[in-house]
Amino acid sequence: MDGFISNRADKEDLIWGLAATGGTMSMPHIDDSGLAVVSTIMSGSKWWVVMRRHENVEEENHRGDIFSTHAFPLSWGACSTGKGFLQAEAIHLKTGDIL
């Protein structure tokens, strides 16, 4: 179709696995650019947390704007919650759940 880029994703590029020990955390990220993201819990459980920019943050303040190089302050760490500039929702996935 005119105006669209032809980009066919191979199935092998979209299927991958992740294994971790209990208590493991990951830094905020965008899963595969949001393309075809599915999580199937094979064993144990996982907290899936979705964070977005807090609605009370001024437009010119780029904290929480994941597309900005200023999305996170220099004091940001793996245990930071983004209190004040991010809001979060979470779901607890258990063995057999698919999201």
Secondary structure, 3 states (H helix, E strand, C coil): CCCCCCCCCCHHHHCCCCCCCCCCCCCCCCHHHHCCCCCECCCCEEEEEEEEECCCCCCCCCCCCCCCCCCCCCCCCCCCCCCCCEEEEEEEEECCCEC
